[in-house]
Amino acid sequence: MSILRMTYLALALWGAIHPMYYFVQWFQTNGFDIMAMVDAWHANAASSGLVWDLTIAAITLTVWILAEVAVRRNWRALIAIPATFCIGVSCGLPLYLFLRTATVR
């Protein structure tokens, strides 16, 4: 495995674990209330802007994945879509790049 692929995998793991640490803390403090979390995401203009930035990035990544899977037939790469929306762009993007580079020779 190349250093680049190992870097993508390490970033995907970091992107899954590090943000989850903060989500778990939030849920321990506030209970498992998704709507309260969404309200917290929109507490001010700065956080709302960040939420929209990440939402647009996630949608763009999904379109890119679907377009490339249609051409390359790398069906394993589709796993990056639920990773993006269930964990975050910080996990989904490096995971997709890791899976994408597996087929490049």
Biopython code that builds the backbone (N, CA, C, O; Angstrom):
import numpy as np
from Bio.PDB.StructureBuilder import StructureBuilder

atoms = [
    (1, "MET", "N", (0.862, -1.175, 0.000)),
    (1, "MET", "CA", (0.000, 0.000, 0.000)),
    (1, "MET", "C", (0.906, 1.234, 0.000)),
    (1, "MET", "O", (1.865, 1.313, 0.767)),
    (2, "SER", "N", (0.590, 2.179, -0.858)),
    (2, "SER", "CA", (1.408, 3.387, -0.984)),
    (2, "SER", "C", (1.232, 4.298, 0.232)),
    (2, "SER", "O", (0.271, 4.175, 0.992)),
    (3, "ILE", "N", (2.168, 5.197, 0.387)),
    (3, "ILE", "CA", (2.082, 6.176, 1.482)),
    (3, "ILE", "C", (0.853, 7.054, 1.309)),
    (3, "ILE", "O", (0.199, 7.414, 2.288)),
    (4, "LEU", "N", (0.538, 7.402, 0.060)),
    (4, "LEU", "CA", (-0.648, 8.222, -0.197)),
    (4, "LEU", "C", (-1.918, 7.496, 0.249)),
    (4, "LEU", "O", (-2.770, 8.093, 0.906)),
    (5, "ARG", "N", (-2.051, 6.228, -0.096)),
    (5, "ARG", "CA", (-3.234, 5.453, 0.308)),
    (5, "ARG", "C", (-3.306, 5.335, 1.827)),
    (5, "ARG", "O", (-4.386, 5.455, 2.406)),
    (6, "MET", "N", (-2.162, 5.099, 2.479)),
    (6, "MET", "CA", (-2.147, 5.013, 3.940)),
    (6, "MET", "C", (-2.554, 6.348, 4.556)),
    (6, "MET", "O", (-3.229, 6.384, 5.585)),
    (7, "THR", "N", (-2.139, 7.448, 3.919)),
    (7, "THR", "CA", (-2.522, 8.774, 4.406)),
    (7, "THR", "C", (-4.028, 8.976, 4.294)),
    (7, "THR", "O", (-4.662, 9.461, 5.231)),
    (8, "TYR", "N", (-4.606, 8.604, 3.146)),
    (8, "TYR", "CA", (-6.063, 8.710, 2.981)),
    (8, "TYR", "C", (-6.795, 7.884, 4.037)),
    (8, "TYR", "O", (-7.773, 8.348, 4.624)),
    (9, "LEU", "N", (-6.325, 6.666, 4.277)),
    (9, "LEU", "CA", (-6.965, 5.806, 5.268)),
    (9, "LEU", "C", (-6.838, 6.399, 6.665)),
    (9, "LEU", "O", (-7.802, 6.386, 7.431)),
    (10, "ALA", "N", (-5.674, 6.914, 7.003)),
    (10, "ALA", "CA", (-5.486, 7.542, 8.315)),
    (10, "ALA", "C", (-6.393, 8.761, 8.476)),
    (10, "ALA", "O", (-6.966, 8.974, 9.544)),
    (11, "LEU", "N", (-6.524, 9.562, 7.412)),
    (11, "LEU", "CA", (-7.410, 10.734, 7.473)),
    (11, "LEU", "C", (-8.869, 10.322, 7.605)),
    (11, "LEU", "O", (-9.633, 10.979, 8.312)),
    (12, "ALA", "N", (-9.269, 9.246, 6.936)),
    (12, "ALA", "CA", (-10.640, 8.752, 7.047)),
    (12, "ALA", "C", (-10.928, 8.300, 8.480)),
    (12, "ALA", "O", (-11.990, 8.594, 9.029)),
    (13, "LEU", "N", (-9.981, 7.588, 9.075)),
    (13, "LEU", "CA", (-10.167, 7.149, 10.464)),
    (13, "LEU", "C", (-10.207, 8.334, 11.416)),
    (13, "LEU", "O", (-11.049, 8.394, 12.311)),
    (14, "TRP", "N", (-9.287, 9.278, 11.217)),
    (14, "TRP", "CA", (-9.286, 10.481, 12.046)),
    (14, "TRP", "C", (-10.601, 11.246, 11.860)),
    (14, "TRP", "O", (-11.186, 11.734, 12.827)),
    (15, "GLY", "N", (-11.056, 11.342, 10.614)),
    (15, "GLY", "CA", (-12.302, 12.052, 10.320)),
    (15, "GLY", "C", (-13.532, 11.360, 10.878)),
    (15, "GLY", "O", (-14.577, 11.991, 11.035)),
    (16, "ALA", "N", (-13.425, 10.081, 11.178)),
    (16, "ALA", "CA", (-14.535, 9.366, 11.812)),
    (16, "ALA", "C", (-14.478, 9.486, 13.332)),
    (16, "ALA", "O", (-15.505, 9.675, 13.984)),
    (17, "ILE", "N", (-13.284, 9.375, 13.890)),
    (17, "ILE", "CA", (-13.140, 9.310, 15.346)),
    (17, "ILE", "C", (-13.158, 10.681, 16.012)),
    (17, "ILE", "O", (-13.872, 10.872, 16.996)),
    (18, "HIS", "N", (-12.404, 11.621, 15.505)),
    (18, "HIS", "CA", (-12.260, 12.921, 16.166)),
    (18, "HIS", "C", (-13.598, 13.678, 16.287)),
    (18, "HIS", "O", (-13.943, 14.106, 17.388)),
    (19, "PRO", "N", (-14.357, 13.856, 15.202)),
    (19, "PRO", "CA", (-15.645, 14.544, 15.363)),
    (19, "PRO", "C", (-16.614, 13.777, 16.266)),
    (19, "PRO", "O", (-17.409, 14.384, 16.983)),
    (20, "MET", "N", (-16.546, 12.440, 16.229)),
    (20, "MET", "CA", (-17.452, 11.636, 17.042)),
    (20, "MET", "C", (-17.230, 11.891, 18.528)),
    (20, "MET", "O", (-18.171, 11.828, 19.318)),
    (21, "TYR", "N", (-15.995, 12.177, 18.905)),
    (21, "TYR", "CA", (-15.674, 12.501, 20.299)),
    (21, "TYR", "C", (-16.553, 13.668, 20.783)),
    (21, "TYR", "O", (-17.101, 13.626, 21.885)),
    (22, "TYR", "N", (-16.677, 14.690, 19.958)),
    (22, "TYR", "CA", (-17.465, 15.863, 20.338)),
    (22, "TYR", "C", (-18.962, 15.579, 20.300)),
    (22, "TYR", "O", (-19.714, 16.085, 21.134)),
    (23, "PHE", "N", (-19.393, 14.777, 19.341)),
    (23, "PHE", "CA", (-20.811, 14.405, 19.295)),
    (23, "PHE", "C", (-21.201, 13.595, 20.529)),
    (23, "PHE", "O", (-22.260, 13.829, 21.111)),
    (24, "VAL", "N", (-20.365, 12.656, 20.929)),
    (24, "VAL", "CA", (-20.644, 11.842, 22.122)),
    (24, "VAL", "C", (-20.710, 12.735, 23.351)),
    (24, "VAL", "O", (-21.606, 12.573, 24.179)),
    (25, "GLN", "N", (-19.784, 13.672, 23.486)),
    (25, "GLN", "CA", (-19.824, 14.615, 24.609)),
    (25, "GLN", "C", (-21.136, 15.392, 24.615)),
    (25, "GLN", "O", (-21.766, 15.566, 25.659)),
    (26, "TRP", "N", (-21.538, 15.857, 23.429)),
    (26, "TRP", "CA", (-22.768, 16.638, 23.343)),
    (26, "TRP", "C", (-23.969, 15.795, 23.751)),
    (26, "TRP", "O", (-24.828, 16.259, 24.501)),
    (27, "PHE", "N", (-24.032, 14.558, 23.262)),
    (27, "PHE", "CA", (-25.155, 13.673, 23.594)),
    (27, "PHE", "C", (-25.157, 13.316, 25.087)),
    (27, "PHE", "O", (-26.228, 13.179, 25.678)),
    (28, "GLN", "N", (-23.994, 13.166, 25.698)),
    (28, "GLN", "CA", (-23.940, 12.879, 27.131)),
    (28, "GLN", "C", (-24.474, 14.054, 27.946)),
    (28, "GLN", "O", (-25.102, 13.864, 28.987)),
    (29, "THR", "N", (-24.221, 15.248, 27.469)),
    (29, "THR", "CA", (-24.679, 16.441, 28.178)),
    (29, "THR", "C", (-26.156, 16.736, 27.919)),
    (29, "THR", "O", (-26.891, 17.103, 28.835)),
    (30, "ASN", "N", (-26.585, 16.575, 26.662)),
    (30, "ASN", "CA", (-27.927, 17.017, 26.265)),
    (30, "ASN", "C", (-28.908, 15.897, 25.984)),
    (30, "ASN", "O", (-30.068, 16.167, 25.674)),
    (31, "GLY", "N", (-28.481, 14.661, 26.081)),
    (31, "GLY", "CA", (-29.360, 13.544, 25.741)),
    (31, "GLY", "C", (-29.394, 13.346, 24.231)),
    (31, "GLY", "O", (-28.919, 14.188, 23.469)),
    (32, "PHE", "N", (-29.959, 12.229, 23.815)),
    (32, "PHE", "CA", (-29.998, 11.898, 22.390)),
    (32, "PHE", "C", (-31.200, 12.592, 21.746)),
    (32, "PHE", "O", (-32.221, 11.967, 21.459)),
    (33, "ASP", "N", (-31.052, 13.889, 21.531)),
    (33, "ASP", "CA", (-32.099, 14.708, 20.926)),
    (33, "ASP", "C", (-31.544, 15.324, 19.643)),
    (33, "ASP", "O", (-30.852, 16.341, 19.674)),
    (34, "ILE", "N", (-31.861, 14.691, 18.523)),
    (34, "ILE", "CA", (-31.325, 15.125, 17.233)),
    (34, "ILE", "C", (-31.781, 16.550, 16.899)),
    (34, "ILE", "O", (-30.994, 17.349, 16.394)),
    (35, "MET", "N", (-33.032, 16.864, 17.176)),
    (35, "MET", "CA", (-33.531, 18.207, 16.835)),
    (35, "MET", "C", (-32.829, 19.284, 17.661)),
    (35, "MET", "O", (-32.585, 20.382, 17.161)),
    (36, "ALA", "N", (-32.503, 18.986, 18.908)),
    (36, "ALA", "CA", (-31.743, 19.950, 19.717)),
    (36, "ALA", "C", (-30.349, 20.142, 19.130)),
    (36, "ALA", "O", (-29.799, 21.243, 19.174)),
    (37, "MET", "N", (-29.776, 19.064, 18.575)),
    (37, "MET", "CA", (-28.462, 19.188, 17.952)),
    (37, "MET", "C", (-28.553, 20.050, 16.695)),
    (37, "MET", "O", (-27.694, 20.901, 16.462)),
    (38, "VAL", "N", (-29.572, 19.837, 15.898)),
    (38, "VAL", "CA", (-29.767, 20.659, 14.691)),
    (38, "VAL", "C", (-29.956, 22.119, 15.084)),
    (38, "VAL", "O", (-29.411, 23.012, 14.436)),
    (39, "ASP", "N", (-30.718, 22.364, 16.134)),
    (39, "ASP", "CA", (-30.880, 23.741, 16.621)),
    (39, "ASP", "C", (-29.534, 24.330, 17.055)),
    (39, "ASP", "O", (-29.261, 25.503, 16.802)),
    (40, "ALA", "N", (-28.695, 23.520, 17.707)),
    (40, "ALA", "CA", (-27.376, 23.992, 18.141)),
    (40, "ALA", "C", (-26.487, 24.307, 16.939)),
    (40, "ALA", "O", (-25.677, 25.233, 16.983)),
    (41, "TRP", "N", (-26.644, 23.534, 15.873)),
    (41, "TRP", "CA", (-25.861, 23.798, 14.659)),
    (41, "TRP", "C", (-26.201, 25.167, 14.076)),
    (41, "TRP", "O", (-25.368, 25.784, 13.412)),
    (42, "HIS", "N", (-27.409, 25.638, 14.318)),
    (42, "HIS", "CA", (-27.852, 26.921, 13.776)),
    (42, "HIS", "C", (-27.969, 27.980, 14.871)),
    (42, "HIS", "O", (-28.850, 28.838, 14.821)),
    (43, "ALA", "N", (-27.087, 27.916, 15.847)),
    (43, "ALA", "CA", (-27.124, 28.848, 16.975)),
    (43, "ALA", "C", (-26.782, 30.274, 16.562)),
    (43, "ALA", "O", (-27.254, 31.230, 17.177)),
    (44, "ASN", "N", (-25.960, 30.419, 15.521)),
    (44, "ASN", "CA", (-25.607, 31.755, 15.051)),
    (44, "ASN", "C", (-25.253, 31.669, 13.565)),
    (44, "ASN", "O", (-25.227, 30.586, 12.981)),
    (45, "ALA", "N", (-24.984, 32.822, 12.975)),
    (45, "ALA", "CA", (-24.719, 32.872, 11.531)),
    (45, "ALA", "C", (-23.448, 32.104, 11.158)),
    (45, "ALA", "O", (-23.388, 31.485, 10.096)),
    (46, "ALA", "N", (-22.443, 32.142, 12.017)),
    (46, "ALA", "CA", (-21.188, 31.446, 11.712)),
    (46, "ALA", "C", (-21.391, 29.929, 11.657)),
    (46, "ALA", "O", (-20.919, 29.270, 10.730)),
    (47, "SER", "N", (-22.088, 29.383, 12.644)),
    (47, "SER", "CA", (-22.302, 27.939, 12.645)),
    (47, "SER", "C", (-23.266, 27.525, 11.540)),
    (47, "SER", "O", (-23.103, 26.450, 10.962)),
    (48, "SER", "N", (-24.264, 28.347, 11.231)),
    (48, "SER", "CA", (-25.158, 28.047, 10.107)),
    (48, "SER", "C", (-24.395, 28.031, 8.791)),
    (48, "SER", "O", (-24.638, 27.178, 7.937)),
    (49, "GLY", "N", (-23.471, 28.976, 8.627)),
    (49, "GLY", "CA", (-22.649, 29.000, 7.417)),
    (49, "GLY", "C", (-21.803, 27.751, 7.287)),
    (49, "GLY", "O", (-21.656, 27.207, 6.193)),
    (50, "LEU", "N", (-21.244, 27.290, 8.402)),
    (50, "LEU", "CA", (-20.438, 26.066, 8.387)),
    (50, "LEU", "C", (-21.291, 24.847, 8.062)),
    (50, "LEU", "O", (-20.861, 23.971, 7.312)),
    (51, "VAL", "N", (-22.496, 24.785, 8.620)),
    (51, "VAL", "CA", (-23.408, 23.668, 8.323)),
    (51, "VAL", "C", (-23.716, 23.637, 6.827)),
    (51, "VAL", "O", (-23.675, 22.575, 6.206)),
    (52, "TRP", "N", (-24.024, 24.797, 6.250)),
    (52, "TRP", "CA", (-24.328, 24.830, 4.812)),
    (52, "TRP", "C", (-23.106, 24.510, 3.972)),
    (52, "TRP", "O", (-23.218, 23.843, 2.943)),
    (53, "ASP", "N", (-21.943, 24.975, 4.396)),
    (53, "ASP", "CA", (-20.702, 24.665, 3.694)),
    (53, "ASP", "C", (-20.489, 23.151, 3.641)),
    (53, "ASP", "O", (-20.188, 22.601, 2.582)),
    (54, "LEU", "N", (-20.644, 22.488, 4.772)),
    (54, "LEU", "CA", (-20.454, 21.032, 4.819)),
    (54, "LEU", "C", (-21.559, 20.281, 4.074)),
    (54, "LEU", "O", (-21.300, 19.242, 3.468)),
    (55, "THR", "N", (-22.774, 20.794, 4.115)),
    (55, "THR", "CA", (-23.878, 20.161, 3.388)),
    (55, "THR", "C", (-23.627, 20.212, 1.887)),
    (55, "THR", "O", (-23.798, 19.212, 1.189)),
    (56, "ILE", "N", (-23.223, 21.371, 1.395)),
    (56, "ILE", "CA", (-22.943, 21.510, -0.041)),
    (56, "ILE", "C", (-21.751, 20.643, -0.434)),
    (56, "ILE", "O", (-21.755, 20.032, -1.503)),
    (57, "ALA", "N", (-20.727, 20.585, 0.425)),
    (57, "ALA", "CA", (-19.570, 19.725, 0.147)),
    (57, "ALA", "C", (-19.984, 18.257, 0.106)),
    (57, "ALA", "O", (-19.510, 17.511, -0.751)),
    (58, "ALA", "N", (-20.859, 17.830, 1.017)),
    (58, "ALA", "CA", (-21.323, 16.441, 1.049)),
    (58, "ALA", "C", (-22.128, 16.092, -0.207)),
    (58, "ALA", "O", (-21.966, 15.008, -0.769)),
    (59, "ILE", "N", (-22.985, 17.002, -0.641)),
    (59, "ILE", "CA", (-23.771, 16.768, -1.857)),
    (59, "ILE", "C", (-22.857, 16.717, -3.072)),
    (59, "ILE", "O", (-23.025, 15.859, -3.939)),
    (60, "THR", "N", (-21.892, 17.629, -3.141)),
    (60, "THR", "CA", (-20.939, 17.642, -4.253)),
    (60, "THR", "C", (-20.129, 16.354, -4.293)),
    (60, "THR", "O", (-19.936, 15.775, -5.362)),
    (61, "LEU", "N", (-19.653, 15.903, -3.137)),
    (61, "LEU", "CA", (-18.904, 14.652, -3.061)),
    (61, "LEU", "C", (-19.766, 13.476, -3.530)),
    (61, "LEU", "O", (-19.282, 12.594, -4.239)),
    (62, "THR", "N", (-21.022, 13.465, -3.141)),
    (62, "THR", "CA", (-21.934, 12.388, -3.558)),
    (62, "THR", "C", (-22.113, 12.367, -5.067)),
    (62, "THR", "O", (-22.080, 11.301, -5.681)),
    (63, "VAL", "N", (-22.303, 13.540, -5.674)),
    (63, "VAL", "CA", (-22.444, 13.618, -7.138)),
    (63, "VAL", "C", (-21.165, 13.116, -7.805)),
    (63, "VAL", "O", (-21.228, 12.370, -8.782)),
    (64, "TRP", "N", (-20.012, 13.519, -7.286)),
    (64, "TRP", "CA", (-18.732, 13.088, -7.841)),
    (64, "TRP", "C", (-18.579, 11.564, -7.739)),
    (64, "TRP", "O", (-18.174, 10.906, -8.698)),
    (65, "ILE", "N", (-18.908, 11.017, -6.570)),
    (65, "ILE", "CA", (-18.803, 9.567, -6.385)),
    (65, "ILE", "C", (-19.705, 8.841, -7.371)),
    (65, "ILE", "O", (-19.269, 7.896, -8.029)),
    (66, "LEU", "N", (-20.954, 9.269, -7.480)),
    (66, "LEU", "CA", (-21.892, 8.605, -8.388)),
    (66, "LEU", "C", (-21.431, 8.700, -9.839)),
    (66, "LEU", "O", (-21.543, 7.732, -10.591)),
    (67, "ALA", "N", (-20.915, 9.861, -10.236)),
    (67, "ALA", "CA", (-20.435, 10.031, -11.614)),
    (67, "ALA", "C", (-19.241, 9.124, -11.891)),
    (67, "ALA", "O", (-19.171, 8.494, -12.947)),
    (68, "GLU", "N", (-18.315, 9.054, -10.961)),
    (68, "GLU", "CA", (-17.131, 8.219, -11.172)),
    (68, "GLU", "C", (-17.444, 6.737, -11.087)),
    (68, "GLU", "O", (-16.853, 5.940, -11.815)),
    (69, "VAL", "N", (-18.360, 6.354, -10.214)),
    (69, "VAL", "CA", (-18.744, 4.942, -10.123)),
    (69, "VAL", "C", (-19.419, 4.505, -11.420)),
    (69, "VAL", "O", (-19.225, 3.378, -11.877)),
    (70, "ALA", "N", (-20.207, 5.392, -12.008)),
    (70, "ALA", "CA", (-20.861, 5.059, -13.278)),
    (70, "ALA", "C", (-19.843, 4.792, -14.380)),
    (70, "ALA", "O", (-20.076, 3.948, -15.245)),
    (71, "VAL", "N", (-18.729, 5.496, -14.356)),
    (71, "VAL", "CA", (-17.696, 5.339, -15.388)),
    (71, "VAL", "C", (-16.728, 4.210, -15.035)),
    (71, "VAL", "O", (-16.440, 3.358, -15.875)),
    (72, "ARG", "N", (-16.228, 4.198, -13.802)),
    (72, "ARG", "CA", (-15.169, 3.268, -13.407)),
    (72, "ARG", "C", (-15.690, 1.911, -12.944)),
    (72, "ARG", "O", (-14.938, 0.937, -12.905)),
    (73, "ARG", "N", (-16.960, 1.843, -12.596)),
    (73, "ARG", "CA", (-17.567, 0.608, -12.083)),
    (73, "ARG", "C", (-16.888, 0.123, -10.795)),
    (73, "ARG", "O", (-16.788, -1.079, -10.547)),
    (74, "ASN", "N", (-16.427, 1.072, -9.991)),
    (74, "ASN", "CA", (-15.808, 0.763, -8.705)),
    (74, "ASN", "C", (-16.906, 0.826, -7.645)),
    (74, "ASN", "O", (-17.034, 1.818, -6.927)),
    (75, "TRP", "N", (-17.688, -0.239, -7.558)),
    (75, "TRP", "CA", (-18.886, -0.250, -6.713)),
    (75, "TRP", "C", (-18.551, -0.103, -5.234)),
    (75, "TRP", "O", (-19.367, 0.412, -4.469)),
    (76, "ARG", "N", (-17.366, -0.546, -4.818)),
    (76, "ARG", "CA", (-16.972, -0.414, -3.404)),
    (76, "ARG", "C", (-16.930, 1.044, -2.970)),
    (76, "ARG", "O", (-17.137, 1.350, -1.796)),
    (77, "ALA", "N", (-16.666, 1.933, -3.901)),
    (77, "ALA", "CA", (-16.562, 3.359, -3.566)),
    (77, "ALA", "C", (-17.892, 3.930, -3.069)),
    (77, "ALA", "O", (-17.908, 4.977, -2.422)),
    (78, "LEU", "N", (-18.995, 3.261, -3.362)),
    (78, "LEU", "CA", (-20.304, 3.751, -2.908)),
    (78, "LEU", "C", (-20.417, 3.780, -1.393)),
    (78, "LEU", "O", (-21.252, 4.508, -0.856)),
    (79, "ILE", "N", (-19.601, 3.009, -0.696)),
    (79, "ILE", "CA", (-19.629, 3.004, 0.765)),
    (79, "ILE", "C", (-19.264, 4.380, 1.335)),
    (79, "ILE", "O", (-19.592, 4.680, 2.483)),
    (80, "ALA", "N", (-18.599, 5.205, 0.551)),
    (80, "ALA", "CA", (-18.229, 6.544, 1.019)),
    (80, "ALA", "C", (-19.447, 7.466, 1.133)),
    (80, "ALA", "O", (-19.396, 8.462, 1.855)),
    (81, "ILE", "N", (-20.533, 7.152, 0.436)),
    (81, "ILE", "CA", (-21.732, 8.008, 0.526)),
    (81, "ILE", "C", (-22.374, 7.918, 1.910)),
    (81, "ILE", "O", (-22.564, 8.954, 2.547)),
    (82, "PRO", "N", (-22.719, 6.712, 2.407)),
    (82, "PRO", "CA", (-23.256, 6.695, 3.772)),
    (82, "PRO", "C", (-22.243, 7.157, 4.818)),
    (82, "PRO", "O", (-22.629, 7.725, 5.840)),
    (83, "ALA", "N", (-20.960, 6.922, 4.576)),
    (83, "ALA", "CA", (-19.945, 7.424, 5.511)),
    (83, "ALA", "C", (-19.988, 8.950, 5.567)),
    (83, "ALA", "O", (-19.821, 9.541, 6.634)),
    (84, "THR", "N", (-20.212, 9.578, 4.422)),
    (84, "THR", "CA", (-20.272, 11.043, 4.364)),
    (84, "THR", "C", (-21.463, 11.582, 5.134)),
    (84, "THR", "O", (-21.328, 12.541, 5.894)),
    (85, "PHE", "N", (-22.640, 10.971, 4.945)),
    (85, "PHE", "CA", (-23.842, 11.515, 5.574)),
    (85, "PHE", "C", (-24.075, 11.012, 6.995)),
    (85, "PHE", "O", (-24.745, 11.687, 7.777)),
    (86, "CYS", "N", (-23.545, 9.854, 7.345)),
    (86, "CYS", "CA", (-23.727, 9.330, 8.702)),
    (86, "CYS", "C", (-22.589, 9.727, 9.639)),
    (86, "CYS", "O", (-22.795, 9.854, 10.846)),
    (87, "ILE", "N", (-21.408, 9.920, 9.098)),
    (87, "ILE", "CA", (-20.261, 10.307, 9.925)),
    (87, "ILE", "C", (-19.863, 11.740, 9.623)),
    (87, "ILE", "O", (-19.829, 12.578, 10.524)),
    (88, "GLY", "N", (-19.558, 12.033, 8.355)),
    (88, "GLY", "CA", (-19.208, 13.392, 7.980)),
    (88, "GLY", "C", (-18.304, 13.424, 6.770)),
    (88, "GLY", "O", (-17.726, 12.411, 6.376)),
    (89, "VAL", "N", (-18.191, 14.598, 6.188)),
    (89, "VAL", "CA", (-17.326, 14.804, 5.033)),
    (89, "VAL", "C", (-15.870, 14.506, 5.412)),
    (89, "VAL", "O", (-15.089, 14.048, 4.579)),
    (90, "SER", "N", (-15.517, 14.768, 6.665)),
    (90, "SER", "CA", (-14.145, 14.530, 7.116)),
    (90, "SER", "C", (-13.772, 13.053, 7.066)),
    (90, "SER", "O", (-12.588, 12.719, 7.052)),
    (91, "CYS", "N", (-14.744, 12.181, 7.039)),
    (91, "CYS", "CA", (-14.504, 10.746, 6.877)),
    (91, "CYS", "C", (-14.776, 10.316, 5.434)),
    (91, "CYS", "O", (-13.990, 9.569, 4.851)),
    (92, "GLY", "N", (-15.878, 10.782, 4.861)),
    (92, "GLY", "CA", (-16.298, 10.333, 3.536)),
    (92, "GLY", "C", (-15.338, 10.678, 2.413)),
    (92, "GLY", "O", (-15.094, 9.848, 1.537)),
    (93, "LEU", "N", (-14.788, 11.884, 2.419)),
    (93, "LEU", "CA", (-13.879, 12.289, 1.344)),
    (93, "LEU", "C", (-12.580, 11.486, 1.364)),
    (93, "LEU", "O", (-12.218, 10.914, 0.336)),
    (94, "PRO", "N", (-11.862, 11.417, 2.488)),
    (94, "PRO", "CA", (-10.644, 10.609, 2.449)),
    (94, "PRO", "C", (-10.923, 9.117, 2.240)),
    (94, "PRO", "O", (-10.101, 8.417, 1.649)),
    (95, "LEU", "N", (-12.066, 8.626, 2.716)),
    (95, "LEU", "CA", (-12.419, 7.227, 2.464)),
    (95, "LEU", "C", (-12.620, 6.997, 0.975)),
    (95, "LEU", "O", (-12.139, 6.004, 0.429)),
    (96, "TYR", "N", (-13.328, 7.909, 0.313)),
    (96, "TYR", "CA", (-13.521, 7.771, -1.133)),
    (96, "TYR", "C", (-12.189, 7.812, -1.871)),
    (96, "TYR", "O", (-11.962, 7.012, -2.779)),
    (97, "LEU", "N", (-11.310, 8.732, -1.495)),
    (97, "LEU", "CA", (-10.005, 8.815, -2.150)),
    (97, "LEU", "C", (-9.193, 7.545, -1.914)),
    (97, "LEU", "O", (-8.481, 7.088, -2.808)),
    (98, "PHE", "N", (-9.297, 6.974, -0.717)),
    (98, "PHE", "CA", (-8.633, 5.704, -0.429)),
    (98, "PHE", "C", (-9.170, 4.607, -1.341)),
    (98, "PHE", "O", (-8.396, 3.862, -1.942)),
    (99, "LEU", "N", (-10.488, 4.505, -1.444)),
    (99, "LEU", "CA", (-11.103, 3.467, -2.279)),
    (99, "LEU", "C", (-10.843, 3.719, -3.763)),
    (99, "LEU", "O", (-10.672, 2.775, -4.535)),
    (100, "ARG", "N", (-10.814, 4.968, -4.154)),
    (100, "ARG", "CA", (-10.586, 5.327, -5.565)),
    (100, "ARG", "C", (-9.170, 4.977, -5.998)),
    (100, "ARG", "O", (-8.961, 4.498, -7.112)),
    (101, "THR", "N", (-8.203, 5.211, -5.131)),
    (101, "THR", "CA", (-6.820, 4.940, -5.505)),
    (101, "THR", "C", (-6.500, 3.457, -5.517)),
    (101, "THR", "O", (-5.443, 3.061, -6.010)),
    (102, "ALA", "N", (-7.376, 2.641, -4.993)),
    (102, "ALA", "CA", (-7.153, 1.195, -4.989)),
    (102, "ALA", "C", (-7.207, 0.622, -6.408)),
    (102, "ALA", "O", (-6.583, -0.400, -6.695)),
    (103, "THR", "N", (-7.957, 1.288, -7.292)),
    (103, "THR", "CA", (-8.127, 0.767, -8.645)),
    (103, "THR", "C", (-7.176, 1.421, -9.634)),
    (103, "THR", "O", (-7.074, 0.986, -10.781)),
    (104, "VAL", "N", (-6.481, 2.462, -9.197)),
    (104, "VAL", "CA", (-5.549, 3.163, -10.100)),
    (104, "VAL", "C", (-4.221, 2.433, -10.072)),
    (104, "VAL", "O", (-3.687, 2.164, -8.995)),
    (105, "ARG", "N", (-3.677, 2.107, -11.237)),
    (105, "ARG", "CA", (-2.391, 1.392, -11.312)),
    (105, "ARG", "C", (-1.417, 2.191, -12.133)),
    (105, "ARG", "O", (-0.276, 1.769, -12.321)),
]
sb = StructureBuilder()
sb.init_structure("model")
sb.init_model(0)
sb.init_chain("A")
sb.init_seg("    ")
for serial, (resi, resn, name, xyz) in enumerate(atoms, 1):
    if name == "N":
        sb.init_residue(resn, " ", resi, " ")
    sb.init_atom(name, np.array(xyz, "f"), 0.0, 1.0, " ", f" {name:<3s}", serial, name[0])
structure = sb.get_structure()
